[in-house]
Amino acid sequence: MLQFINRTSKVDSHSSSIAHNKNLKPHKLRNIWKMPEKSIYKNNKPLRLGMIMDPIASIKPYKDSSFAVLLEAQQRGWELFYILQENLYVINNEINAVAQTLSVSDNNENWYTLQPEQQISLSDLDVIFMRKDPPFDMDYIFSTLLLDKLNGSGTLVVNRSHSLRDCNEKIFASDFPQCSPPTLISSQKKHIIEFLKQHQDIIVKPLDGMGGASIFRIQKSDPNINVIIETMTNFGKTLIMVQAFIPEITQGDKRIILINGEPIPFALARIPTEGETRANIAAGGTGVGVALSERDYYICSQIAPELKKRGLLFVGIDVIGDYLTEINVTSPTCIRELDTLYNLNISATLLDVVTQKLSDKDT
């Protein structure tokens, strides 16, 4: 059961790209259950968390969701282990890593301290967060295959490794046609041209992109139709996603966070700049806090059973207007922005679920 936790927070000076909707009325929190308090200890020892992530020196701590989780885990007295994807290895069928114990500070100038490297067995950790950003390449796939070796152990992997492999963030959304816009996945120009003729205005994007990279809007009168399709599909060799353009993008591309299938009741609507189709913050969009709509809750209810079944505890979905466009499972973001806007502690909600899952493993 979930408890959405509020906290006392100060707005970071770096959060200028996030705007609060001052006309927003308090929204009734629905489907929120209270979780009983759990001990931070297992066998009289603090819980041990491994974080597989990008180099911590290069993150922006004021907006990094992995960092938010690390801060909350440290606050609970958990031991933190920092792991780079390239430092995973297997010997005699046991997955290990070169890791460093880590301490963190909510300070944008000096946010982490690392201890010397050590060799650890990942089965000695209680929970591992796989939070390596895309690209979703063969190294990433191989890493999830190594993490599969923890199946049946007492170590919880967030998100479940084979689900990270199976659930492409764009293709997975198409599993829910009742929630998604008209969608085509193809590498063939004739299919894409026919889809364009039918819908007049479309979006094309790579299946392995992030942050708004290589996303194009094509209208029927566009003189660059052929070159865009040829470039995106590598002349018919690479699958891409094609979706009908959703005009409501001007109102924002909403990022909704779900913890074990339950939505946080507020979203970050990323508003594109004038003349821009892409709303991603990385592409210059501005974040505005909004309460979830009835349609948002419906979409969440449709995907929640599958998320739970697949062990996807921490997910961020993208919703434009009435339509689900992506289900982000590798390294969903926006924890810190929503925490700041609504005085939440989403990481605490997530770690409460993790603690419950670990408790269930022990019973």
C-alpha positions as CSV (number, residue, x, y, z in Angstrom):
1,M,0.0,0.0,0.0
2,L,1.2,3.5,-0.9
3,Q,1.5,6.6,1.1
4,F,2.3,9.8,-0.8
5,I,4.6,11.8,1.5
6,N,4.8,15.5,1.8
7,R,7.9,17.2,3.0
8,T,9.3,20.6,3.8
9,S,11.2,21.9,0.8
10,K,12.9,25.0,-0.5
11,V,12.9,25.8,-4.2
12,D,16.3,25.4,-5.8
13,S,17.7,28.4,-7.6
14,H,18.3,26.2,-10.6
15,S,14.5,25.4,-11.0
16,S,13.7,28.4,-13.1
17,S,12.4,26.2,-16.0
18,I,9.6,24.9,-13.7
19,A,6.5,27.0,-13.3
20,H,3.7,26.3,-10.8
21,N,0.2,26.6,-12.0
22,K,-1.1,29.2,-9.5
23,N,-4.7,28.6,-10.6
24,L,-4.5,25.0,-9.6
25,K,-7.0,23.9,-7.0
26,P,-6.1,21.2,-4.4
27,H,-6.8,17.8,-6.0
28,K,-8.3,15.0,-4.1
29,L,-5.7,12.2,-3.7
30,R,-7.2,8.9,-4.9
31,N,-6.2,5.3,-4.6
32,I,-3.7,6.2,-1.8
33,W,-3.2,3.7,0.9
34,K,-1.1,4.0,4.0
35,M,1.9,1.7,4.3
36,P,2.9,0.5,7.7
37,E,6.3,1.6,8.9
38,K,9.2,-0.8,8.1
39,S,12.5,-1.1,9.7
40,I,15.6,0.0,7.8
41,Y,17.4,-3.0,9.0
42,K,17.7,-6.6,7.7
43,N,19.3,-9.2,9.9
44,N,20.3,-6.3,12.2
45,K,22.2,-4.5,9.4
46,P,21.2,-1.4,7.4
47,L,19.7,-2.1,4.0
48,R,22.2,-1.9,1.1
49,L,21.3,-0.1,-2.1
50,G,23.3,-0.3,-5.3
51,M,22.7,2.4,-7.9
52,I,23.8,1.6,-11.5
53,M,23.8,5.0,-13.1
54,D,25.7,7.4,-15.4
55,P,28.8,9.1,-14.0
56,I,27.6,11.0,-10.9
57,A,30.1,13.8,-11.5
58,S,28.1,14.7,-14.7
59,I,24.6,14.8,-13.3
60,K,22.5,17.9,-12.4
61,P,21.7,17.1,-8.8
62,Y,18.8,19.6,-8.6
63,K,16.9,17.7,-11.2
64,D,18.2,14.1,-11.1
65,S,15.8,11.5,-10.0
66,S,18.5,8.9,-9.2
67,F,20.1,11.4,-6.9
68,A,16.7,12.0,-5.2
69,V,16.4,8.3,-4.5
70,L,20.0,8.3,-3.1
71,L,19.2,11.2,-0.8
72,E,16.2,9.5,0.6
73,A,17.9,6.2,1.1
74,Q,20.8,7.9,2.9
75,Q,18.3,9.7,5.1
76,R,16.9,6.3,6.1
77,G,20.4,5.0,7.1
78,W,20.8,2.7,4.1
79,E,24.3,2.0,2.8
80,L,24.8,3.3,-0.8
81,F,26.9,1.7,-3.5
82,Y,27.7,3.5,-6.7
83,I,28.1,1.3,-9.8
84,L,28.9,2.1,-13.4
85,Q,27.4,-0.2,-16.0
86,E,30.8,-1.1,-17.4
87,N,31.9,-2.3,-14.0
88,L,29.5,-5.2,-13.9
89,Y,31.0,-8.6,-14.4
90,V,30.3,-12.3,-13.9
91,I,32.6,-15.0,-12.6
92,N,31.5,-18.6,-12.1
93,N,27.9,-17.6,-12.8
94,E,27.9,-15.0,-10.0
95,I,27.3,-11.3,-10.9
96,N,29.7,-8.9,-9.3
97,A,30.7,-5.3,-9.7
98,V,33.5,-2.9,-9.0
99,A,31.6,-0.5,-6.7
100,Q,32.3,2.5,-4.4
101,T,30.4,3.3,-1.3
102,L,28.8,6.7,-1.6
103,S,27.5,9.6,0.5
104,V,25.4,12.4,-1.0
105,S,24.6,15.9,0.0
106,D,21.7,18.1,-1.4
107,N,24.2,20.7,-2.5
108,N,24.6,21.8,-6.2
109,E,28.3,22.5,-5.8
110,N,29.5,19.5,-3.9
111,W,26.9,16.7,-4.0
112,Y,28.8,13.4,-3.5
113,T,31.7,11.7,-1.9
114,L,33.1,8.4,-3.1
115,Q,35.2,5.9,-1.2
116,P,37.9,3.7,-2.9
117,E,36.7,1.0,-5.3
118,Q,35.9,-2.5,-4.0
119,Q,34.8,-5.7,-5.5
120,I,31.3,-6.8,-4.4
121,S,28.8,-9.5,-5.1
122,L,25.5,-8.0,-6.2
123,S,23.7,-10.8,-4.3
124,D,25.0,-9.2,-1.1
125,L,22.9,-6.1,-1.8
126,D,19.2,-5.8,-0.9
127,V,18.1,-3.7,-3.8
128,I,19.7,-2.5,-7.1
129,F,18.4,0.4,-9.1
130,M,19.2,0.0,-12.8
131,R,19.2,3.7,-13.8
132,K,21.5,3.9,-16.8
133,D,20.2,6.4,-19.3
134,P,19.7,5.4,-22.9
135,P,20.9,4.7,-25.5
136,F,19.3,1.3,-25.3
137,D,22.2,-0.4,-27.0
138,M,23.7,-3.9,-26.8
139,D,25.8,-3.0,-23.8
140,Y,22.6,-2.2,-22.0
141,I,21.0,-5.4,-23.1
142,F,24.0,-7.4,-22.0
143,S,23.9,-5.7,-18.6
144,T,20.2,-6.7,-18.1
145,L,21.1,-10.3,-19.0
146,L,23.8,-10.2,-16.2
147,L,21.2,-8.8,-13.8
148,D,18.9,-11.7,-14.6
149,K,21.3,-13.9,-12.6
150,L,19.9,-12.3,-9.5
151,N,16.5,-13.9,-10.2
152,G,15.5,-16.1,-7.2
153,S,18.0,-14.3,-4.9
154,G,17.1,-12.0,-2.1
155,T,18.1,-9.0,-4.2
156,L,15.4,-6.8,-5.7
157,V,16.2,-5.2,-9.0
158,V,14.3,-2.0,-9.9
159,N,13.1,-2.2,-12.5
160,R,13.0,-5.9,-13.2
161,S,15.9,-6.6,-15.6
162,H,14.0,-8.7,-18.2
163,S,11.2,-6.2,-18.3
164,L,13.7,-3.4,-19.0
165,R,14.7,-5.6,-22.0
166,D,11.2,-6.4,-23.1
167,C,9.5,-3.1,-22.7
168,N,10.8,-0.7,-25.3
169,E,9.5,2.7,-24.1
170,K,7.8,3.5,-27.4
171,I,6.6,0.1,-28.6
172,F,5.3,-0.8,-25.1
173,A,2.8,2.1,-25.2
174,S,1.3,0.7,-28.4
175,D,0.2,-2.4,-26.3
176,F,-2.6,-0.1,-25.1
177,P,-4.4,1.1,-28.2
178,Q,-7.4,2.3,-26.2
179,C,-5.0,4.9,-24.7
180,S,-2.7,5.7,-27.6
181,P,-3.0,7.8,-30.7
182,P,-3.1,6.2,-34.2
183,T,0.3,4.6,-34.4
184,L,2.5,2.9,-37.1
185,I,5.8,1.1,-36.5
186,S,7.6,0.4,-39.8
187,S,10.7,1.0,-41.8
188,Q,9.0,1.1,-45.1
189,K,8.4,4.4,-46.9
190,K,5.2,3.3,-48.5
191,H,3.6,2.5,-45.1
192,I,4.7,5.9,-43.7
193,I,3.4,7.8,-46.8
194,E,0.1,6.0,-46.6
195,F,-0.2,6.8,-42.9
196,L,0.6,10.5,-43.7
197,K,-2.1,10.5,-46.4
198,Q,-4.6,9.2,-43.9
199,H,-3.8,11.5,-41.0
200,Q,-2.3,14.6,-42.9
201,D,-0.1,15.5,-39.9
202,I,2.3,13.1,-38.2
203,I,5.2,12.7,-35.8
204,V,8.1,10.4,-36.6
205,K,10.7,9.3,-34.0
206,P,13.3,6.7,-33.4
207,L,12.5,3.7,-31.2
208,D,15.7,4.2,-29.1
209,G,15.8,7.9,-28.6
210,M,15.4,10.2,-25.6
211,G,15.1,13.8,-24.7
212,G,13.3,14.8,-27.9
213,A,16.3,13.8,-30.1
214,S,15.5,13.2,-33.8
215,I,11.8,13.8,-33.5
216,F,10.2,15.3,-36.7
217,R,6.8,16.6,-37.5
218,I,5.7,16.0,-41.1
219,Q,2.7,17.5,-42.8
220,K,1.3,16.5,-46.2
221,S,2.7,19.6,-47.9
222,D,6.2,19.2,-46.4
223,P,8.8,19.3,-49.2
224,N,11.2,17.2,-47.1
225,I,9.0,14.2,-46.7
226,N,11.2,11.8,-48.6
227,V,14.5,12.8,-47.1
228,I,13.2,12.7,-43.5
229,I,11.8,9.2,-44.0
230,E,14.9,8.0,-45.7
231,T,17.2,9.4,-43.0
232,M,15.0,8.2,-40.1
233,T,14.6,4.7,-41.5
234,N,18.2,4.4,-42.9
235,F,16.6,3.9,-46.4
236,G,14.1,1.3,-45.2
237,K,16.4,-0.7,-42.8
238,T,15.5,0.8,-39.4
239,L,12.1,0.6,-37.7
240,I,10.7,3.9,-36.5
241,M,7.5,5.0,-34.7
242,V,5.0,7.1,-36.5
243,Q,2.0,8.7,-34.7
244,A,-0.8,11.1,-35.7
245,F,0.1,14.6,-34.5
246,I,-1.7,15.6,-31.4
247,P,-2.5,19.4,-31.4
248,E,-2.8,19.5,-27.6
249,I,1.0,19.4,-27.5
250,T,0.7,23.2,-27.1
251,Q,-0.8,22.5,-23.6
252,G,2.1,20.3,-22.7
253,D,3.5,16.8,-22.8
254,K,2.7,15.5,-19.3
255,R,5.1,13.3,-17.4
256,I,3.2,11.2,-14.9
257,I,5.1,9.1,-12.4
258,L,3.7,5.7,-11.3
259,I,5.0,3.8,-8.3
260,N,4.1,0.1,-8.4
261,G,1.2,1.1,-10.7
262,E,-0.1,3.9,-8.6
263,P,0.1,7.4,-10.1
264,I,1.5,10.4,-8.2
265,P,-1.5,12.8,-8.4
266,F,0.4,15.6,-10.1
267,A,2.2,15.7,-13.4
268,L,4.9,17.9,-14.9
269,A,3.4,19.3,-18.2
270,R,6.4,20.2,-20.4
271,I,5.3,23.1,-22.7
272,P,7.2,23.5,-26.0
273,T,8.7,26.9,-26.9
274,E,6.9,28.9,-29.6
275,G,7.4,27.3,-33.0
276,E,8.7,24.0,-31.5
277,T,7.0,20.6,-31.7
278,R,9.1,19.0,-29.0
279,A,8.2,19.7,-25.4
280,N,11.1,17.9,-23.6
281,I,12.9,20.0,-21.1
282,A,16.1,18.9,-22.8
283,A,14.8,20.5,-26.0
284,G,14.0,23.8,-24.3
285,G,10.5,23.1,-23.0
286,T,9.2,24.7,-19.7
287,G,7.7,22.5,-16.9
288,V,4.4,23.5,-15.4
289,G,2.8,21.5,-12.5
290,V,-0.8,20.2,-13.2
291,A,-3.2,17.9,-11.4
292,L,-4.0,14.6,-13.1
293,S,-7.2,14.6,-15.2
294,E,-9.9,11.9,-15.3
295,R,-8.4,10.7,-18.6
296,D,-5.0,10.5,-17.0
297,Y,-6.3,8.3,-14.2
298,Y,-8.0,6.1,-16.8
299,I,-4.8,5.7,-18.7
300,C,-2.9,4.8,-15.5
301,S,-5.6,2.3,-14.6
302,Q,-5.3,0.6,-18.0
303,I,-1.5,0.1,-17.8
304,A,-1.1,-0.5,-14.0
305,P,-1.9,-4.3,-14.0
306,E,0.8,-4.9,-16.7
307,L,3.3,-2.7,-14.9
308,K,2.8,-4.7,-11.6
309,K,3.0,-8.0,-13.5
310,R,6.3,-7.1,-15.1
311,G,7.9,-5.8,-11.9
312,L,8.1,-2.2,-13.2
313,L,8.0,-0.3,-9.8
314,F,9.2,3.1,-11.1
315,V,7.7,4.3,-14.4
316,G,7.1,7.6,-16.0
317,I,4.5,7.9,-18.7
318,D,4.1,10.7,-21.3
319,V,0.6,11.9,-22.1
320,I,-0.3,14.5,-24.7
321,G,-4.0,15.6,-24.6
322,D,-5.9,12.3,-24.2
323,Y,-3.2,10.1,-25.5
324,L,-0.4,7.9,-24.0
325,T,2.7,8.3,-26.2
326,E,5.5,6.6,-24.2
327,I,6.0,4.4,-21.1
328,N,9.5,5.2,-19.7
329,V,11.0,2.3,-17.7
330,T,14.8,2.7,-18.0
331,S,15.4,6.0,-16.1
332,P,12.2,8.0,-15.7
333,T,12.7,11.6,-14.4
334,C,10.8,14.5,-12.9
335,I,10.9,13.4,-9.2
336,R,12.7,16.6,-8.1
337,E,10.6,18.9,-10.1
338,L,7.4,17.5,-8.7
339,D,8.8,17.4,-5.2
340,T,9.6,21.1,-5.4
341,L,6.3,22.1,-6.9
342,Y,4.0,20.2,-4.6
343,N,6.1,19.7,-1.5
344,L,6.2,15.9,-2.0
345,N,8.8,13.2,-1.3
346,I,8.2,10.8,-4.2
347,S,11.5,9.0,-3.4
348,A,10.1,8.1,0.1
349,T,7.0,6.7,-1.5
350,L,9.2,4.6,-3.9
351,L,11.4,3.3,-1.1
352,D,8.5,2.4,1.1
353,V,7.4,0.1,-1.8
354,V,10.9,-1.3,-2.1
355,T,11.0,-1.9,1.7
356,Q,7.6,-3.7,1.5
357,K,8.8,-5.8,-1.5
358,L,11.9,-6.8,0.5
359,S,9.8,-7.7,3.5
360,D,7.6,-9.9,1.3
361,K,10.7,-11.7,0.0
362,D,11.6,-12.5,3.6
363,T,8.2,-14.0,4.5
